[in-house]
Amino acid sequence: MALRAAVLRHIRLPVQTLTATGSRPQPQWSFLRLFSSHDDHLTKEEVIDRVLDVVKSFPKVDPSKVTPDVHFQKDLGLDSLDNVEIVMALEEEFKLEIPDKEADKIDSCNLAIEYIYNHPMAG
Amino acid sequence: MAASKGQKLSGMQKQVLSLYRGFLRAARSKPAEERRQIESIVSAEFRQNSKQVDRKNFLYIEYLLRRGKKQLDQLKSPDTIGLSSVNVSSSKKQNADT
């Protein structure tokens, strides 16, 4: 019983401090923290730049055509084998291994950017 | 078996692309010189077949897939550095093609 009371008191302590300090600024802080944990890692701009660089440096691609919105096969005249090569090159650039199921879906700069930006291990 | 231009992939195309990916991954684990060589041979082979093999010739494509998987297993072995095994079978395959 004494133990239970001690435990309960212990648990209540952090809750009280949280509500005390968090009465106003708390929602903002949690919002910021969410962003900062992503910032430690890779910014969206950085992902976009590096994805575009990889695609532009692909031998069969005309670099002047590459924008974040291009579709590899429809807009850049690549075939599905080139598509595999580009996704593999992106894997190396960001030190990832993309499983087949996901890799098959990545057929445009946009999808590549989204996938990599949301990948916790992208570096 | 023309390399597809953006339409939805069939199951068989997915298998081919997955095999291609497998080869490129295996090539990564080899020394730089061999890696380049493997990549160029594998890429040439897949592209040649994508042009020459009728996309409806399922039996033959299945055969190529099975053979490719065996070659990939050989290539994955750390003892395999160069491409002699792939070379031998790709010349065999040219015989099969003619």
Backbone of each chain as ProteinMPNN parsed JSONL, in Angstrom:
{"seq_chain_A": "MALRAAVLRHIRLPVQTLTATGSRPQPQWSFLRLFSSHDDHLTKEEVIDRVLDVVKSFPKVDPSKVTPDVHFQKDLGLDSLDNVEIVMALEEEFKLEIPDKEADKIDSCNLAIEYIYNHPMAG", "coords_chain_A": {"N_chain_A": [[0.835, -1.215, 0.0], [1.866, 1.229, 0.86], [3.861, 1.324, -0.933], [2.439, 1.464, -3.29], [1.266, 3.958, -3.043], [3.529, 5.5, -3.096], [4.431, 5.03, -5.653], [2.332, 6.054, -7.151], [2.475, 8.722, -6.428], [4.854, 9.326, -7.529], [4.362, 9.007, -10.2], [2.515, 10.971, -10.629], [3.898, 13.271, -10.392], [5.57, 14.096, -12.76], [3.452, 14.516, -14.5], [2.117, 16.633, -13.372], [4.036, 18.678, -13.591], [4.207, 18.846, -16.299], [1.631, 19.701, -17.102], [1.646, 22.097, -15.815], [3.775, 23.634, -16.922], [3.069, 23.369, -19.469], [0.753, 24.689, -20.033], [0.324, 26.916, -21.729], [2.503, 27.205, -23.765], [2.87, 24.596, -24.638], [1.57, 23.165, -26.895], [2.731, 24.447, -29.125], [5.411, 23.848, -28.715], [5.573, 21.061, -29.051], [4.969, 20.873, -31.656], [7.096, 22.229, -32.87], [9.166, 20.536, -32.127], [8.662, 18.301, -33.57], [9.254, 19.144, -36.117], [11.941, 19.8, -35.84], [13.144, 17.375, -35.389], [13.018, 16.278, -37.825], [14.55, 18.05, -39.203], [17.122, 17.674, -38.221], [17.843, 15.725, -39.757], [17.125, 15.417, -42.741], [16.471, 18.063, -44.912], [13.581, 19.009, -46.794], [14.236, 20.493, -49.048], [16.872, 19.807, -49.424], [16.627, 17.099, -50.008], [15.169, 17.277, -52.406], [17.02, 18.675, -54.074], [19.146, 16.833, -54.17], [17.952, 14.544, -55.229], [17.214, 15.505, -57.762], [19.744, 16.064, -58.79], [20.832, 13.481, -58.988], [19.11, 12.344, -60.901], [19.564, 14.059, -63.066], [22.179, 13.445, -63.648], [22.051, 11.037, -64.798], [22.952, 9.077, -67.554], [21.245, 8.912, -69.876], [19.543, 10.991, -69.684], [18.293, 14.215, -70.469], [19.521, 16.912, -68.937], [18.333, 19.422, -68.818], [15.654, 19.034, -68.888], [14.85, 18.149, -66.452], [12.799, 18.427, -63.692], [11.224, 18.852, -60.435], [8.803, 17.68, -60.96], [8.83, 15.801, -62.983], [8.012, 12.798, -64.759], [9.623, 9.735, -64.9], [9.484, 7.934, -67.095], [7.429, 8.835, -68.831], [8.055, 11.552, -69.275], [10.814, 11.789, -69.554], [11.601, 9.983, -71.363], [12.541, 7.471, -70.65], [12.961, 3.882, -70.087], [11.535, 0.964, -68.395], [13.68, -0.425, -67.35], [15.673, 1.527, -67.162], [14.405, 3.006, -65.246], [14.607, 1.324, -63.015], [17.385, 1.498, -62.7], [17.73, 4.194, -62.049], [16.354, 4.37, -59.593], [17.956, 2.673, -58.111], [20.306, 4.165, -58.139], [19.489, 6.306, -56.617], [19.106, 5.021, -54.193], [21.754, 4.534, -53.499], [22.756, 7.114, -53.301], [21.348, 8.094, -51.088], [21.903, 6.266, -49.182], [20.205, 4.013, -48.755], [18.117, 1.073, -48.667], [15.773, 0.163, -50.835], [12.867, -1.661, -50.76], [11.664, -4.087, -53.195], [8.884, -3.873, -53.656], [8.238, -1.252, -53.006], [10.053, 0.094, -54.603], [9.192, -0.448, -57.182], [7.076, 1.252, -57.407], [8.069, 3.779, -57.557], [8.182, 6.09, -59.85], [8.593, 8.627, -60.662], [10.063, 11.911, -60.192], [8.772, 13.262, -58.143], [7.529, 11.205, -56.569], [9.81, 9.871, -55.761], [11.08, 11.821, -54.237], [9.183, 12.212, -52.18], [9.144, 9.632, -51.02], [11.806, 9.336, -50.112], [12.123, 11.552, -48.472], [10.356, 10.934, -46.454], [11.502, 8.737, -45.356], [12.932, 7.266, -42.562], [15.616, 6.556, -42.384], [17.082, 7.785, -44.323], [20.012, 9.326, -45.488]], "CA_chain_A": [[0.0, 0.0, 0.0], [2.799, 2.37, 0.908], [4.574, 1.31, -2.216], [1.506, 1.936, -4.319], [1.137, 5.408, -2.882], [4.788, 6.108, -3.544], [4.455, 4.958, -7.119], [1.352, 6.998, -7.676], [3.001, 10.076, -6.245], [5.95, 9.467, -8.487], [3.787, 9.172, -11.543], [1.775, 12.221, -10.747], [4.839, 14.403, -10.441], [5.841, 14.619, -14.108], [2.213, 14.982, -15.122], [1.831, 17.977, -12.87], [4.956, 19.661, -14.174], [3.859, 18.984, -17.71], [0.468, 20.561, -17.29], [1.978, 23.428, -15.308], [4.565, 24.38, -17.902], [2.531, 23.22, -20.817], [-0.571, 25.272, -20.146], [0.24, 27.697, -22.958], [3.412, 26.974, -24.905], [3.093, 23.185, -24.962], [1.266, 22.717, -28.261], [3.735, 24.986, -30.042], [6.682, 23.143, -28.566], [5.552, 19.722, -29.633], [4.96, 21.122, -33.087], [8.471, 22.55, -33.258], [10.037, 19.386, -31.935], [8.405, 17.401, -34.688], [10.002, 19.627, -37.266], [13.387, 19.801, -35.624], [13.675, 16.023, -35.519], [13.179, 16.06, -39.251], [15.626, 18.924, -39.669], [18.392, 17.047, -37.891], [18.013, 14.587, -40.613], [17.27, 15.931, -44.107], [15.381, 18.975, -45.236], [12.912, 18.707, -48.063], [15.006, 21.138, -50.131], [18.073, 19.014, -49.663], [16.197, 15.876, -50.696], [14.816, 17.638, -53.791], [18.258, 18.964, -54.817], [19.982, 15.646, -54.416], [17.226, 13.67, -56.156], [17.327, 16.077, -59.112], [21.13, 15.867, -59.246], [21.008, 12.085, -59.404], [18.379, 12.122, -62.151], [20.244, 14.807, -64.129], [23.457, 12.85, -64.02], [21.802, 9.766, -65.491], [23.466, 9.327, -68.905], [20.27, 9.065, -70.957], [18.596, 12.062, -69.377], [18.626, 15.59, -70.815], [19.398, 17.573, -67.625], [17.5, 20.632, -68.854], [14.238, 18.657, -68.754], [14.557, 17.59, -65.13], [12.196, 19.263, -62.652], [10.68, 17.948, -59.418], [7.525, 17.086, -61.374], [8.894, 14.924, -64.158], [7.806, 11.358, -64.701], [10.833, 9.208, -65.542], [9.26, 7.294, -68.39], [6.595, 9.645, -69.728], [8.638, 12.856, -69.599], [12.252, 11.755, -69.84], [11.865, 8.992, -72.405], [13.267, 6.297, -70.14], [12.138, 2.673, -70.005], [11.423, 0.454, -67.024], [15.015, -0.815, -66.871], [16.305, 2.78, -66.712], [13.723, 3.364, -64.012], [15.263, 0.542, -61.963], [18.735, 2.031, -62.48], [17.634, 5.477, -61.339], [15.992, 4.128, -58.193], [19.161, 2.12, -57.483], [21.25, 5.27, -57.937], [18.968, 7.074, -55.479], [19.428, 4.228, -53.003], [23.16, 4.744, -53.14], [22.928, 8.512, -52.906], [20.793, 8.322, -49.749], [22.287, 5.123, -48.357], [18.989, 3.288, -48.406], [17.765, -0.059, -49.498], [14.336, 0.267, -51.064], [12.353, -2.985, -51.146], [11.103, -4.175, -54.543], [7.496, -3.439, -53.716], [8.24, 0.211, -53.012], [10.853, 0.574, -55.727], [8.371, -0.529, -58.393], [6.11, 2.356, -57.449], [8.739, 5.069, -57.717], [8.359, 6.286, -61.29], [8.692, 10.061, -60.958], [10.861, 12.638, -59.203], [7.92, 13.556, -57.0], [7.386, 10.037, -55.698], [11.121, 9.596, -55.175], [11.313, 12.832, -53.192], [8.307, 11.896, -51.059], [9.579, 8.401, -50.359], [13.079, 9.533, -49.419], [11.919, 12.533, -47.398], [9.649, 10.285, -45.349], [12.222, 7.554, -44.895], [13.697, 7.675, -41.378], [17.039, 6.228, -42.46], [17.746, 8.48, -45.442], [21.126, 10.138, -44.993]], "C_chain_A": [[0.867, 1.261, 0.0], [3.538, 2.491, -0.412], [3.691, 1.9, -3.319], [1.362, 3.458, -4.266], [2.382, 6.11, -3.401], [4.843, 6.143, -5.074], [3.512, 5.983, -7.719], [1.861, 8.43, -7.566], [4.07, 10.354, -7.31], [5.406, 9.725, -9.894], [3.152, 10.529, -11.705], [2.715, 13.408, -10.939], [5.109, 14.921, -11.855], [4.597, 15.143, -14.799], [1.916, 16.395, -14.681], [2.75, 19.006, -13.507], [4.608, 19.898, -15.641], [2.69, 19.94, -17.907], [0.78, 21.978, -16.834], [2.724, 24.229, -16.373], [3.877, 24.389, -19.263], [1.207, 23.913, -21.02], [-0.702, 26.119, -21.417], [1.21, 27.217, -24.074], [3.472, 25.528, -25.382], [2.76, 22.777, -26.388], [2.298, 23.197, -29.283], [5.028, 24.194, -29.968], [6.682, 21.792, -29.24], [5.569, 19.836, -31.157], [6.392, 21.345, -33.591], [9.365, 21.326, -33.187], [9.883, 18.412, -33.098], [9.224, 17.834, -35.9], [11.488, 19.492, -37.066], [13.945, 18.393, -35.766], [13.837, 15.678, -36.994], [14.353, 16.868, -39.782], [16.993, 18.35, -39.379], [18.821, 16.154, -39.021], [18.16, 15.06, -42.063], [16.135, 16.913, -44.341], [14.796, 18.577, -46.585], [13.728, 19.289, -49.23], [16.233, 20.302, -50.478], [17.726, 17.733, -50.43], [15.91, 16.195, -52.165], [16.088, 17.864, -54.616], [19.017, 17.699, -55.162], [19.28, 14.654, -55.343], [17.39, 14.196, -57.584], [18.745, 15.898, -59.656], [21.357, 14.445, -59.748], [20.333, 11.847, -60.761], [19.082, 12.826, -63.313], [21.518, 14.122, -64.577], [23.283, 11.478, -64.674], [22.098, 9.958, -66.975], [22.393, 9.594, -69.967], [19.349, 10.261, -70.774], [19.143, 13.412, -69.848], [18.421, 16.439, -69.551], [18.463, 18.78, -67.648], [16.016, 20.297, -68.681], [13.851, 18.298, -67.324], [14.019, 18.647, -64.168], [11.622, 18.318, -61.601], [9.414, 17.233, -59.877], [7.626, 16.071, -62.501], [8.659, 13.457, -63.8], [8.939, 10.727, -65.501], [10.556, 8.692, -66.952], [8.462, 8.167, -69.344], [7.317, 10.911, -70.171], [10.101, 12.781, -70.018], [12.615, 10.673, -70.858], [12.645, 7.775, -71.929], [12.363, 5.07, -70.189], [12.208, 2.101, -68.588], [12.772, -0.016, -66.473], [15.794, 0.417, -66.398], [15.726, 3.198, -65.366], [14.358, 2.627, -62.812], [16.641, 1.13, -61.652], [18.698, 3.343, -61.706], [17.311, 5.257, -59.863], [17.192, 3.534, -57.435], [20.182, 3.226, -57.195], [20.803, 6.138, -56.759], [19.244, 6.34, -54.171], [20.849, 4.511, -52.546], [23.389, 6.16, -52.629], [22.468, 8.729, -51.457], [21.053, 7.165, -48.795], [21.077, 4.355, -47.829], [18.957, 1.971, -49.144], [16.246, -0.056, -49.63], [13.817, -1.092, -51.514], [11.658, -2.942, -52.507], [9.713, -3.555, -54.639], [7.391, -1.913, -53.785], [8.933, 0.726, -54.264], [10.046, 0.555, -57.019], [7.418, 0.657, -58.528], [6.769, 3.693, -57.765], [9.049, 5.301, -59.187], [8.437, 7.758, -61.661], [9.556, 10.712, -59.882], [10.047, 12.889, -57.941], [7.801, 12.397, -56.025], [8.71, 9.7, -55.021], [11.391, 10.546, -54.018], [10.474, 12.513, -51.959], [8.81, 10.678, -50.282], [10.826, 8.66, -49.518], [12.912, 10.502, -48.243], [11.252, 11.881, -46.19], [10.364, 9.063, -44.788], [13.124, 7.927, -43.711], [15.211, 7.447, -41.507], [17.788, 6.991, -43.563], [18.844, 9.39, -44.91], [21.937, 10.755, -46.092]], "O_chain_A": [[0.631, 2.21, -0.748], [3.798, 3.579, -0.924], [4.126, 2.704, -4.144], [1.338, 4.14, -5.291], [2.312, 7.155, -4.048], [5.242, 7.133, -5.687], [3.854, 6.687, -8.67], [1.701, 9.239, -8.48], [4.162, 11.438, -7.886], [5.926, 10.544, -10.652], [3.232, 11.157, -12.761], [2.365, 14.408, -11.565], [4.886, 16.104, -12.114], [4.661, 16.09, -15.583], [1.52, 17.247, -15.477], [2.304, 20.078, -13.915], [4.708, 21.016, -16.146], [2.731, 20.849, -18.737], [0.255, 22.946, -17.386], [2.351, 25.359, -16.686], [4.077, 25.285, -20.082], [0.585, 23.752, -22.07], [-1.721, 26.051, -22.105], [0.781, 26.873, -25.175], [4.064, 25.253, -26.425], [3.568, 22.114, -27.039], [2.688, 22.456, -30.185], [5.661, 23.902, -30.982], [7.642, 21.411, -29.91], [6.124, 18.982, -31.848], [6.834, 20.751, -34.574], [10.206, 21.098, -34.056], [10.846, 17.787, -33.544], [9.805, 17.011, -36.608], [12.22, 19.121, -37.984], [15.08, 18.217, -36.208], [14.697, 14.878, -37.361], [15.061, 16.434, -40.691], [17.92, 18.504, -40.173], [20.003, 15.87, -39.211], [19.286, 15.089, -42.561], [14.982, 16.636, -44.011], [15.435, 17.903, -47.393], [13.884, 18.646, -50.268], [16.581, 20.117, -51.644], [18.423, 17.338, -51.364], [16.352, 15.474, -53.06], [16.228, 17.322, -55.713], [19.472, 17.514, -56.291], [19.932, 13.994, -56.152], [17.672, 13.429, -58.504], [18.929, 15.614, -60.84], [21.983, 14.227, -60.785], [20.913, 11.227, -61.653], [19.189, 12.273, -64.407], [21.899, 14.205, -65.745], [24.263, 10.838, -65.056], [21.573, 10.88, -67.599], [22.605, 10.412, -70.862], [18.479, 10.516, -71.606], [20.32, 13.714, -69.647], [17.284, 16.665, -69.137], [17.868, 19.128, -66.628], [15.213, 21.175, -68.364], [12.668, 18.158, -67.014], [14.693, 19.633, -63.869], [11.537, 17.113, -61.838], [8.993, 16.269, -59.238], [6.608, 15.531, -62.933], [9.037, 12.963, -62.737], [9.196, 11.123, -66.638], [11.304, 8.981, -67.886], [8.776, 8.238, -70.533], [7.203, 11.306, -71.331], [10.57, 13.638, -70.768], [13.788, 10.473, -71.174], [13.33, 7.123, -72.717], [11.145, 5.195, -70.317], [12.848, 2.669, -67.702], [12.981, -0.005, -65.26], [16.482, 0.374, -65.378], [16.434, 3.671, -64.477], [14.607, 3.213, -61.758], [17.023, 1.248, -60.488], [19.522, 3.579, -60.822], [17.915, 5.878, -58.989], [17.414, 3.853, -56.267], [20.836, 3.228, -56.152], [21.631, 6.641, -55.999], [19.575, 6.961, -53.161], [21.109, 4.701, -51.358], [24.116, 6.379, -51.66], [23.112, 9.451, -50.696], [20.472, 7.108, -47.712], [20.951, 4.091, -46.634], [19.677, 1.773, -50.122], [15.527, -0.249, -48.649], [14.266, -1.623, -52.53], [11.134, -1.907, -52.919], [9.408, -2.815, -55.574], [6.571, -1.362, -54.519], [8.468, 1.668, -54.905], [10.197, 1.442, -57.86], [7.009, 1.015, -59.632], [6.098, 4.633, -58.193], [10.036, 4.789, -59.716], [8.358, 8.106, -62.839], [9.759, 10.15, -58.806], [10.545, 12.752, -56.823], [7.949, 12.569, -54.815], [8.738, 9.297, -53.859], [11.866, 10.138, -52.958], [10.975, 12.536, -50.835], [8.889, 10.694, -49.054], [10.897, 8.256, -48.358], [13.48, 10.303, -47.169], [11.543, 12.23, -45.046], [9.878, 8.43, -43.851], [13.981, 8.801, -43.837], [15.994, 8.087, -40.805], [19.001, 6.842, -43.705], [18.613, 10.149, -43.969], [22.906, 11.464, -45.821]]}, "seq_chain_B": "MAASKGQKLSGMQKQVLSLYRGFLRAARSKPAEERRQIESIVSAEFRQNSKQVDRKNFLYIEYLLRRGKKQLDQLKSPDTIGLSSVNVSSSKKQNADT", "coords_chain_B": {"N_chain_B": [[9.476, -8.717, -75.364], [9.171, -5.95, -74.616], [10.669, -3.241, -72.926], [8.75, -1.62, -70.53], [6.66, 1.29, -70.961], [5.779, 2.984, -68.779], [3.146, 2.13, -68.279], [0.946, 0.12, -66.171], [2.663, -2.431, -64.41], [3.052, -5.845, -65.366], [2.836, -9.007, -63.61], [4.92, -10.596, -64.422], [6.683, -8.8, -65.612], [7.387, -7.417, -63.344], [8.818, -9.376, -62.038], [10.997, -9.607, -63.762], [12.143, -7.068, -63.547], [12.759, -7.114, -60.882], [14.681, -9.099, -60.831], [16.643, -7.855, -62.348], [17.258, -5.735, -60.675], [18.284, -7.239, -58.592], [20.665, -8.221, -59.754], [22.049, -5.806, -60.109], [22.333, -5.044, -57.482], [23.927, -7.137, -56.511], [26.191, -6.622, -57.963], [27.164, -4.359, -56.744], [28.569, -5.281, -54.561], [30.979, -6.042, -55.464], [34.468, -5.466, -56.439], [35.353, -2.179, -57.749], [36.115, -2.11, -60.518], [35.252, -4.62, -61.535], [32.63, -4.359, -60.922], [31.668, -2.321, -62.631], [32.005, -3.643, -65.029], [30.325, -5.89, -64.744], [27.88, -4.558, -64.504], [27.636, -3.384, -67.046], [27.532, -5.589, -68.747], [25.306, -7.015, -67.768], [23.29, -5.112, -68.071], [23.312, -4.768, -70.871], [22.509, -7.305, -71.656], [19.891, -7.577, -70.556], [18.638, -5.503, -71.919], [18.905, -6.271, -74.552], [17.382, -8.62, -74.573], [14.945, -7.489, -73.933], [14.267, -6.277, -76.234], [14.348, -8.3, -78.138], [12.907, -10.545, -77.314], [9.684, -11.791, -77.596], [6.973, -10.314, -75.968], [4.882, -11.897, -75.269], [5.785, -14.402, -75.104], [5.685, -16.355, -72.879], [6.641, -18.779, -71.79], [9.307, -18.915, -72.605], [10.299, -16.571, -71.454], [9.917, -17.204, -68.799], [11.716, -19.248, -68.598], [14.102, -17.821, -69.054], [14.044, -16.207, -66.797], [14.315, -18.083, -64.723], [16.852, -19.056, -65.322], [18.329, -16.747, -65.108], [18.06, -16.264, -62.365], [19.539, -18.324, -61.275], [22.071, -17.666, -62.234], [22.388, -15.281, -60.929], [22.524, -16.141, -58.275], [24.972, -17.416, -58.378], [26.622, -15.271, -58.904], [26.339, -13.838, -56.602], [27.829, -15.185, -54.76], [30.639, -14.812, -52.666], [32.995, -15.69, -53.691], [32.861, -15.394, -56.377], [34.236, -13.159, -58.465], [34.747, -11.99, -60.933], [33.205, -12.116, -64.164], [33.071, -14.493, -65.424], [31.346, -16.682, -65.23], [28.874, -15.591, -65.894], [29.473, -14.707, -68.424], [29.932, -17.104, -69.812], [27.403, -18.285, -69.696], [25.957, -16.353, -71.008], [26.864, -16.536, -73.565], [26.032, -19.052, -74.132], [23.37, -18.573, -74.126], [23.059, -16.939, -76.304], [23.322, -18.841, -78.248], [21.012, -20.237, -77.766], [19.191, -18.347, -78.472], [19.42, -18.128, -81.222]], "CA_chain_B": [[9.267, -8.254, -73.982], [9.647, -4.565, -74.644], [10.686, -2.565, -71.637], [7.465, -0.929, -70.549], [6.707, 2.757, -70.975], [4.979, 3.688, -67.788], [1.856, 1.545, -67.898], [1.039, -0.734, -65.002], [3.538, -3.566, -64.691], [2.511, -7.18, -65.157], [3.601, -9.762, -62.62], [6.146, -11.091, -65.028], [7.593, -7.654, -65.735], [7.922, -7.134, -62.009], [9.862, -10.371, -61.759], [12.182, -9.266, -64.554], [12.771, -5.879, -62.964], [13.317, -7.507, -59.603], [15.918, -9.814, -61.14], [17.605, -6.843, -62.779], [17.668, -5.065, -59.443], [19.133, -8.192, -57.879], [21.987, -8.209, -60.373], [22.732, -4.542, -59.823], [22.718, -5.082, -56.066], [25.052, -8.053, -56.359], [27.37, -5.974, -58.549], [27.67, -3.384, -55.775], [29.451, -5.89, -53.567], [32.245, -6.42, -56.106], [35.393, -4.344, -56.629], [34.839, -1.18, -58.692], [36.341, -2.479, -61.917], [34.347, -5.718, -61.859], [31.262, -3.861, -60.813], [31.326, -1.657, -63.897], [31.919, -4.663, -66.076], [29.091, -6.651, -64.515], [26.723, -3.713, -64.812], [27.456, -3.167, -68.478], [27.113, -6.841, -69.379], [23.932, -7.327, -67.349], [22.392, -4.146, -68.697], [23.219, -5.089, -72.301], [21.745, -8.551, -71.779], [18.471, -7.31, -70.311], [18.1, -4.649, -72.989], [18.813, -7.07, -75.768], [16.208, -9.491, -74.453], [13.717, -6.707, -73.915], [13.92, -5.972, -77.625], [14.245, -9.469, -79.014], [11.96, -11.577, -76.882], [8.27, -11.428, -77.687], [6.454, -10.17, -74.603], [3.88, -12.935, -74.996], [6.461, -15.709, -75.075], [5.824, -16.526, -71.426], [7.461, -19.934, -71.441], [10.709, -18.562, -72.78], [10.657, -15.567, -70.446], [10.052, -17.911, -67.529], [12.998, -19.947, -68.652], [15.162, -16.82, -68.854], [14.01, -15.772, -65.399], [14.916, -19.139, -63.899], [18.281, -19.106, -65.576], [18.894, -15.527, -64.532], [18.138, -16.393, -60.905], [20.688, -19.185, -60.978], [23.293, -16.884, -62.476], [22.491, -14.289, -59.859], [23.03, -16.838, -57.088], [26.415, -17.627, -58.572], [27.297, -13.975, -58.827], [26.299, -13.37, -55.217], [28.847, -15.848, -53.969], [31.796, -13.925, -52.52], [34.113, -16.214, -54.473], [32.745, -14.922, -57.749], [34.637, -11.756, -58.571], [34.543, -11.534, -62.298], [31.954, -12.435, -64.822], [33.248, -15.627, -66.325], [30.152, -17.536, -65.238], [27.821, -14.91, -66.642], [29.897, -14.711, -69.82], [29.711, -18.423, -70.396], [25.992, -18.565, -69.931], [25.349, -15.446, -71.973], [27.145, -17.046, -74.909], [25.112, -20.179, -74.287], [22.053, -18.061, -74.392], [23.023, -16.495, -77.689], [23.023, -20.031, -79.046], [19.605, -20.553, -77.586], [18.401, -17.343, -79.175], [19.467, -18.25, -82.683]], "C_chain_B": [[9.797, -6.837, -73.876], [9.624, -3.986, -73.241], [9.505, -1.603, -71.611], [7.637, 0.58, -70.454], [5.683, 3.338, -70.018], [3.629, 3.095, -67.463], [2.056, 0.603, -66.716], [1.833, -1.998, -65.345], [2.805, -4.876, -64.483], [3.37, -7.896, -64.118], [4.934, -10.216, -63.174], [7.173, -9.959, -65.205], [8.214, -7.322, -64.389], [9.037, -8.113, -61.662], [11.15, -10.042, -62.504], [12.909, -8.082, -63.919], [13.422, -6.217, -61.625], [14.632, -8.264, -59.792], [17.016, -8.822, -61.536], [18.167, -6.097, -61.562], [18.617, -5.958, -58.642], [20.549, -8.214, -58.428], [22.744, -6.929, -60.028], [23.162, -4.478, -58.354], [23.938, -5.972, -55.854], [26.328, -7.398, -56.884], [28.002, -4.984, -57.577], [28.714, -3.98, -54.841], [30.794, -6.284, -54.17], [33.17, -5.206, -56.219], [34.967, -3.456, -57.813], [34.956, -1.594, -60.156], [35.352, -3.563, -62.351], [32.907, -5.238, -61.846], [30.816, -3.203, -62.114], [31.104, -2.671, -65.011], [30.609, -5.458, -65.961], [27.883, -5.82, -64.931], [26.537, -3.561, -66.313], [27.0, -4.447, -69.172], [25.653, -7.151, -69.047], [22.936, -6.385, -68.03], [22.213, -4.451, -70.186], [22.337, -6.314, -72.521], [20.239, -8.307, -71.605], [17.869, -6.482, -71.452], [17.931, -5.416, -74.284], [17.568, -7.959, -75.709], [14.912, -8.696, -74.48], [13.287, -6.349, -75.336], [13.596, -7.231, -78.41], [13.15, -10.44, -78.616], [10.541, -11.039, -76.962], [7.665, -11.405, -76.29], [5.403, -11.222, -74.254], [4.502, -14.331, -74.894], [6.765, -16.093, -73.624], [6.759, -17.67, -71.045], [8.937, -19.586, -71.528], [11.161, -17.541, -71.738], [10.817, -16.237, -69.076], [11.366, -18.668, -67.461], [14.155, -18.962, -68.395], [15.221, -16.355, -67.402], [14.682, -16.806, -64.495], [16.425, -19.165, -64.068], [18.979, -17.892, -64.961], [19.048, -15.645, -63.022], [19.319, -17.265, -60.506], [21.992, -18.421, -61.15], [23.502, -15.861, -61.373], [23.025, -14.936, -58.582], [24.536, -17.069, -57.191], [27.171, -16.327, -58.352], [27.37, -13.486, -57.385], [27.378, -14.014, -54.369], [30.09, -14.966, -53.887], [33.0, -14.407, -53.332], [34.062, -15.742, -55.917], [33.127, -13.454, -57.802], [34.298, -11.245, -59.959], [33.255, -12.075, -62.861], [32.046, -13.692, -65.655], [31.988, -16.486, -66.376], [29.041, -16.9, -66.065], [28.172, -14.89, -68.134], [29.574, -16.026, -70.506], [28.236, -18.615, -70.702], [25.392, -17.572, -70.921], [25.712, -15.877, -73.394], [26.273, -18.269, -75.185], [23.754, -19.68, -74.736], [21.945, -17.519, -75.815], [22.757, -17.682, -78.623], [21.537, -20.349, -78.968], [18.726, -19.577, -78.368], [18.327, -17.582, -80.677], [18.69, -19.477, -83.161]], "O_chain_B": [[10.746, -6.562, -73.141], [8.689, -4.208, -72.472], [9.288, -0.856, -72.565], [8.635, 1.075, -69.932], [4.814, 4.107, -70.426], [3.006, 3.495, -66.479], [3.185, 0.323, -66.311], [1.691, -2.559, -66.432], [2.026, -5.014, -63.54], [4.473, -7.459, -63.789], [5.947, -10.218, -62.474], [8.368, -10.145, -64.975], [9.397, -6.993, -64.294], [10.055, -7.743, -61.077], [12.248, -10.175, -61.963], [14.131, -8.094, -63.773], [14.479, -5.69, -61.276], [15.574, -8.095, -59.019], [18.164, -8.942, -61.109], [19.371, -5.867, -61.444], [19.615, -5.494, -58.091], [21.518, -8.225, -57.669], [23.929, -6.966, -59.698], [24.215, -3.931, -58.027], [24.861, -5.618, -55.12], [27.409, -7.59, -56.328], [29.218, -4.789, -57.579], [29.624, -3.288, -54.385], [31.658, -6.806, -53.466], [32.723, -4.064, -56.112], [34.312, -3.917, -58.748], [34.012, -1.445, -60.932], [34.7, -3.447, -63.389], [32.082, -5.661, -62.655], [29.735, -3.485, -62.632], [30.17, -2.574, -65.807], [29.895, -5.664, -66.942], [26.982, -6.306, -65.615], [25.41, -3.604, -66.807], [26.175, -4.398, -70.084], [24.866, -7.503, -69.926], [21.881, -6.809, -68.501], [21.097, -4.4, -70.703], [21.527, -6.357, -73.447], [19.426, -8.772, -72.404], [16.745, -6.727, -71.889], [16.954, -5.24, -75.012], [16.803, -8.038, -76.67], [13.898, -9.172, -74.989], [12.104, -6.145, -75.609], [12.689, -7.239, -79.241], [12.537, -11.083, -79.469], [10.243, -9.959, -76.452], [7.822, -12.353, -75.521], [5.074, -11.414, -73.083], [3.808, -15.312, -74.627], [7.92, -16.147, -73.201], [7.557, -17.559, -70.114], [9.72, -19.919, -70.638], [12.266, -17.633, -71.206], [11.713, -15.9, -68.301], [12.031, -18.723, -66.426], [15.064, -19.247, -67.615], [16.299, -16.138, -66.848], [15.494, -16.473, -63.631], [17.177, -19.28, -63.1], [20.06, -17.996, -64.38], [20.04, -15.185, -62.456], [20.011, -16.986, -59.527], [22.898, -18.516, -60.322], [24.626, -15.604, -60.94], [23.868, -14.363, -57.891], [25.27, -16.932, -56.212], [28.215, -16.293, -57.702], [28.323, -12.815, -56.99], [27.797, -13.444, -53.361], [30.548, -14.434, -54.898], [33.911, -13.632, -53.624], [35.085, -15.693, -56.6], [32.429, -12.603, -57.25], [33.65, -10.212, -60.127], [32.336, -12.443, -62.129], [31.19, -13.937, -66.505], [31.604, -16.965, -67.444], [28.356, -17.575, -66.833], [27.301, -15.034, -68.992], [29.028, -16.066, -71.609], [27.855, -19.041, -71.792], [24.423, -17.898, -71.608], [24.956, -15.615, -74.329], [25.833, -18.496, -76.313], [23.09, -20.268, -75.589], [20.898, -17.617, -76.454], [22.072, -17.556, -79.637], [20.897, -20.684, -79.965], [17.657, -19.939, -78.859], [17.321, -17.284, -81.322], [18.623, -19.736, -84.363]]}, "name": "protein", "num_of_chains": 2, "seq": "MALRAAVLRHIRLPVQTLTATGSRPQPQWSFLRLFSSHDDHLTKEEVIDRVLDVVKSFPKVDPSKVTPDVHFQKDLGLDSLDNVEIVMALEEEFKLEIPDKEADKIDSCNLAIEYIYNHPMAGMAASKGQKLSGMQKQVLSLYRGFLRAARSKPAEERRQIESIVSAEFRQNSKQVDRKNFLYIEYLLRRGKKQLDQLKSPDTIGLSSVNVSSSKKQNADT"}
